[in-house]
Amino acid sequence: MQIKIVSGADVRTVECGEGESFLSILRANGYDLPAGCGGRGTCGKCRVRVMGGPYGAKGQEVLACQTTAMNGCTVVVERYEGGGLIEGTAAPAETDGEAGFGIAIDIGTTTLAFSLVSLSDGKTISRFATLNRQQSFGADVISRIVSAEEGNAARLAQCVRAQVEEAIGRFRAQYDLRSVRKAAVCGNTTMLHLFCGEDVSGIGRYPFRPAFTEYRSLAGHELGLSVEEIQVLPCVSAFVGADIVAGCIATGVDRKDGILADIGTNGEMFAHAGDRWMCTSTAAGPCLEGATIECGLGGVPGAIDSVRWKGGKTEVTTIGGGKPRGICGAGLVDAIAALLDGGIIDGTGAFLKGDRFLLAEGIFLTQKDVRSFQLAKSAICAGIRVLTERAGLSAKLVPLWIAGGLGYYWNADNARKVGLLPSENAGGQHVVGNAALAGTQACMLSRAALQRACALAARTEYLDLSADEAFMNEYIQNMQFEGYE
């Protein structure tokens, strides 16, 4: 049978099978439809308009994951084009002077970032980012692991590999390149397992043993990619991936005392104290990427990216300056701070009246959204504090590097106000953007940088916070908003 897909000016007629859901069909045809719950019908993110047949000429809004396609129907999809952060601060990169071109790739849970580089001189030629299409299988690593175990492992692998191959083709066409010599890849441990086609089941259950953590060098054809060599950077553990390792190389924190916190769907942290290297991770969840927020979006055009309380109401701005379509993580931090300043919510996070607040036309925060944010911010702040203390560093004096798109765009004062960052830190907080992409690029260019990454991954001690009493105490204490009644 056939259905028609309309997305802006793009109109396509596609073949599909009897009984297939709209979500399954859209996934198969490359549409980036958010489905944070993995297609279980609970998040409400995959709404589409369906016309024809029982839906009538004007159509009806349905959940794509819960609605079976009917022959001859038309489904209208709003494309969420956009991506993540590509800019980042990095130490000067060395280069071994190889001939040809390489691509550094950061496979994030929510976004993919790419950087085309001249291997001979280390010059960055172009960068771009896009949403990770795996989001239609679930918003976080746990939902992706579950989806893989339900029989979607090959589809998850192909999904991200297809996007990588599209990026290779885009760079080759744009810069008239005959070939790409190599690609270097970082990401959290689950993302790298899915990319390599490895079994992720060991990451999802105790004792949390990944199939691999070591550095890998693969021929491009092994993964169906048109590059000669693929370098997969090393991870530390099931929950501390190659992205934080690469970030350490970019910032040079492996060579000086301090803490690096990469804040996104996962909160990964590394501490260097003298001759001791420690790391940990906290389950921040996809709230800060907008996935579990009712009107949440990633960093795409139309997402509210800043909010302030002025004259008894909120004022907002959006990415791209257009009409608000939702709210991203940076906007969420500001929105919580604004609701506290306006007396809309109290220090416990409870609404003083009602259970939601309108930020802009059609865009609101709910009581559930605030609670989700409290869980995420408390986990991150508690993780930073406990790691600082266990490493033997001074909470007031330790330099803190903040990596990731959220930290790059947020208002740092508001991040401290709402308890996402430790308020006591006076040692300097440095925003470094996508340090993972910058570090991956450094490792691709220099064998010495790659050896540093491998040494760091092998030597670093992992601090498990899941049953840590100090972490649980900090977590509970930080749940409320300090200084608000």
N, C-alpha and C positions, 0 to 999 in steps of 0.2 A: 504494500500500500504506500501511498505518498501523502506527505503534508508539505505545507509551504511555511518557510521561516522568513519573517520580516524583521530586519534590524537596521533602523535608519533607512538609508537609501539602498541597502543590500537586500535583495529578494532572491531566495533560493527555494527550489523544490527538491526534496530529498526522499529517498526510499527508506522505509522503516518496517519493522516487523509487527505482527499482531500482538497486542498486549504490552508493547513497550511504553514506558513512561516518557513524558516530554523531556524530563531531565536526562534520561539515558540517551535519547535521540540528540539532544543539544550537545551533550558531552562528546558524542561520537563525531559530531560535525564541527568541533572546535570553538563552541561558544562558551565564553567565560562566565558562566552563571554561578553566583555564590550559592552554596548549600552547606552552611556551617555544621549542620547536624548529620551530614553524610547521607542525606536523602531519607531521613526518618520522619519528616513532616513536622518537626518540633520547632525549628528556628524561624520559619516563615520568610526566609531570604530568597527563595527561588520563585517568587511570584512572576507570572507571565500572563498576558492577555491572549485568550484563545477565541477565535471567531469561526463561524460556520457550524453546521449541524445543530446540535441541541444548544449551542452557545449563542446562536443568533448572529445577526449582521454586525451588531455593535460589540458583541463579545462579552466575556466575563473574565475576571481575574481568578486564577487558580494557582495552586502550588504545583510546580512542574514535576516534583518528585512523587506526588500522590495522584497524578492525573494521567490516565491512559490515553494515548493519541488515537484519534479516529480518522479514517481515510478522508482526505479532502479538506481537513481543518487547516486553519492558518494560525500560527503562533507568533505573537509579536514579542520580541526580546529586546530589552534595553541593554546595550553593550556597556560594560563598565571598563572602558579603556583607561589605562593609566599604569602606574607602576610604583616602584619603591625608590628609595634613596640610592643615588649613584655617587654623590659627592662624599669625600672623606679625607680626613687629615692623616698623613702618613709620613714616617721618617723617610729621608731620601733613599730611593731604591737603587741598589747596585744592579749591574747587568753583566752576564757572561758573554754578551756580544754575539749570540747565535744569529744566523740569518733567518729571514722570514717573519711571519706574524703569528701572534698567539692571542687567545681569548681567555680572560679571567672570568669565572662564573661563580656567583654566589646564589646557591639554591636555597632560598628562604621558604619557610612554611607558607607565607602569604605572597611573597614576590620573588621574582628572579631578576638579578642584575648582571649585566654583561659589560665587559671592557675590552676593546680591541687595542692591541699593543704591538709596537714594533720591537721585536726581540733584540735587534742589534743595538738600539740606543735607549730602550725603555720608554720611549715616548708613547703617551696615550693618544690614540687617534680618534676614538669615539666611544661613548658609553650610552647605554639606555637600560631601562627596566620595564618590566611588565608584570601583571598579576600571574601568580602560579595557578594554572588551570586545574591542578589537583584539588583546589578548594571546593570543587563540586563533589568531591568524595569525603569532605569533612574539613573543619576549620583548623584542627590542631593535629599534632602527631599521633595522639592516641586514636582519634577517629580514623586517621589514615591507616594505622596499624590494623584496626578492626576491619576496615574495608579490604585491606590486603588479605587478611585471613578469611574473609568471606568470598574470596575468589577474584578480587580485582587487582592483584599484585601486578600482573602483566600490563593491565591497562594504566595503572598508576606509573609504572616505569615508562611506558610508551608516551604517556601524556607529557612528562617533563623532557624526555629525550626529543620529542617532536618540537618542543619549544626551543631547545638548544640548537637543533638542526636549523630551525627557522632563523635563529639569530646568526648562525654561521652563514647561511645563504644571504641574509640581509647585509651583513658586513662585506661579503665577497662581491655582491652586486653593486653596493654603494661605492666601494673603493677599487673596483675592478681587480680583485685579487685572484690569482690563479689557484691558490691553495692556502690553507691555514695549517701552520706547522704543528701547533699543539694547543690544547685547552687545559687549564688548571681549574679545579672545581673545589669549592668548600660548601659547607652546609651543616646543619645539625646531623647527628648520627642517623636518625631515621630517614631524613631526606637523601643522604648519600647511599643508604642501603637500597632505597627504592630506585634511585638513579642507576645503581649498579645491578639491579635485579636480584639482590640478596634477600634472604628470608628475614623478615622483621619481627617474627613472633618472639624471639628471645629478648627483644627490647621491651616488649609490652607486658612481660610478666616476670616475677621473681625467679631467679636471682638477677634478672636484667643483664643478660649476657648478649652483646651484639655479635653478629657473625664475623665482623672484623672491625678493628680500629686503626690498623696500621696504614701507612702510606701505600698507595697503589699506583702503578704505571701500567696503563692498558693501551692497546692499539685501538684507534678510533673505530675500526670496523667491528670490534667486539661488541660495541654498544650501538652499532648502526649509525655512526656519526662520521661526517666527512672531514675529519682531522687525522693527522698522522698519529699523534700521541695524546692520551688523556691522563693527566696527573690528578689523582684524587688525594687531597690533603688528609693528614692523620687526625683522628679524634682522640679524646682522652678516655671517654667512657660512654655508656649508653645514653647519658643525658648531657654530656659536655662534648660538643662536636668540633669539627674542623673550623667552623666560623669563629669561635672564640680563640682558637689557636692562631688562625690567620690574623685576627685582630691584635693579638699580642705582638706579632711580628711587625705589623704596621705602626703600632704606637711605641714599640720598643720597650714595653713594660716587662719583657723577659730580661731586660738588662738594667732595670732600676726598680726601686721599691714603689709600690702603688697598687691600685685596684682598677681592673677593667670590668665594667658591667655592660653587657650587650642586651639591651631591653627590646623585646619584641613579643612574638607569640610565646617564646620561652625566655626566661630570665637566666642567662648564663654569666658567671662571674669568675674572675681569676685574680689571685692575690700573689704578689711577689714581696717577700719579706726576707732580706738578707739572702741566705742560700736556700730558702724554702719557697717552693711553689705549691700553691693550693688552688683548688677550684671547686665550684659547686653550681647547682642549678636549682631554680625554684619554679614551681608550676604556676606561672603568671596566667596562662591560658590566653585564648584569642580575644579577650575583652578589649585589650589595648590596641588591637588591630581592627576593632569595630565589629568583629564577627558575631559576638554574643550580645551586642547592644541592639535593642529593637530597631532603632533607626540608624544603626552603625554602617559605615562604609570603610573601605581601605582608602589610601591616599590618592583618590581619583578626582577629576574635575567635578565640582559641585559639593564635595565633602566640606562640612564646616570645620575649619582648621584653627579658629580662634574665637573666643567668647569673652566678653567682659560685662560686668554689672555697672550700669550707668543710668542715673535718673530713675531708679526704681524698675528697670527692665534690662533685658540682655541685648547686647549688640553683637552681631556675628560677622565674620568674613568667611569666604569659601575659597577653596583651591580653584584658581582660574577666574574668580570673581563673579561667577554665574549664580543662578538660583540654587538655593540649598537643596540637595538631594539626600542628605544624610549627615552623619558626623563621624570623623576619623579620630584616631587616638589622641593627637595633639589637641583637637577641639574638645575631646572628652575631659582631659585634664583641666582645661580652662573652664569648661561648663560646671564641673564639680566645684571649683574654686568660686565661681560666680554665684552659684546657688548657696554656698556657705556665706559669702559676703552679703547676699541679699536676704538672708534669713529664711530661705525657702526650705533648706534642710538644716537639721541641728547637728551637733557634734557626734551623734550616734549614726548619722546618715539617714535619719528618718525624715520624711516630708512632714512639715507642720500642718499642711492642709492638702487633702487629696493624695493621689499616688503617682502623679506625673506633672511635668512642667513643660510648657511649650517654649521652645527656643527660637523657632522660625516657623513659617507656614508649613504645616504638615510634618515638622520635625520636633520631636520631644524626647525627654528623658523620663524613664519610669523608675519606680522604687526598685524594681528588680535590676535595672541598669546600675543604679547607685551601689547596690549590694555587690554586684559583680565587680565593679571597680574597686570597692573596698577589699575584696578578697585578693585581687591582683596587686594592688599597691602595697598591701600589707606584706605579701609574700616577698616582693622585691626588696622593700626597705629592710625587712627582717633578715633576708639573706645577706645583704650588704653588711649589716651590722654584725651578724654572727661570724661571717667570714673574716671581717676586719679584726675582730677580737681573737679568733682562733689562730690567725696568722701572726698575732703579736704586734699589730700595727696600731698607731694612735688614731682613734676615731676622729679627733679634731684636726690632726695634721696630715693624714694620709692623702696623697693626690688621688683623685677619683676620675677616671676617664669613662665617659658615657658614650657608648656606641649604639648604632641602630637608628632607623628613621624616626622613631618616636622622640628620642632625646634630641635629635637634630632640629626638629620643628617645634618642640614644646616650649612653653614659657617656664624657665627654670625656677623662678620665684614661686609660681603656682605649683610646680612639681614638689617643692619643699613644703609649701603651705598645706597641701592635701596629704602629705606623708608618703609620697612615692619615693622621695630621696631623703636620706637622713638630714635632719635640720642642723645637727651639731657639727657637720663636716665643714671645717674652715681651711682645710689644706688645699683647696682649689678644686673646682669641678670643671673638667675640660670636655667639651663636646667634640667628638671626632668623626661623627657621621658613619658612613659605611666602611668601617675599618676592616671588616671581613673581606670585602672586595679588593681593597687596597693591599692587604696582606697576601691575598691569593695571587695578585699580580706580582708582588715582590718575590714570592716563592717560585713563580713561573720564570722570572727573569734571572734569578740567581740561585745556583746550587747551594751557596752558603746560607741564604735565607731559608731554603727548603730544609737544610740540615738543622738549623735552629728550630724550625717548626717540629721536626721529628723528635728532636731531643726534648723539647718542651712537652710534647704529648706523652712521651715515654716516662718522664720524670715527675710529672705533676701528680700530686696527691689529691684524691677526690674526697670531698667532705659530704657525706650523706646526711641531708637535713630531714629526711622523712620521719625519723624517730628521735630527733634531737630535741631534748627538753628546753634548751636555751632558745632554739629557734621557735618552738611552739609558744614559749612565753612572749618573745618579741612579737611574734605574729599576732597573738591575741591583743597585746597592749597597743599595737599599731593599727588595729582595726578601726578605731574611732578617729575623729579628726581633732587633733590636739589644738587647744586654745578656743574651741567653739563649744558653747553650752548645749 
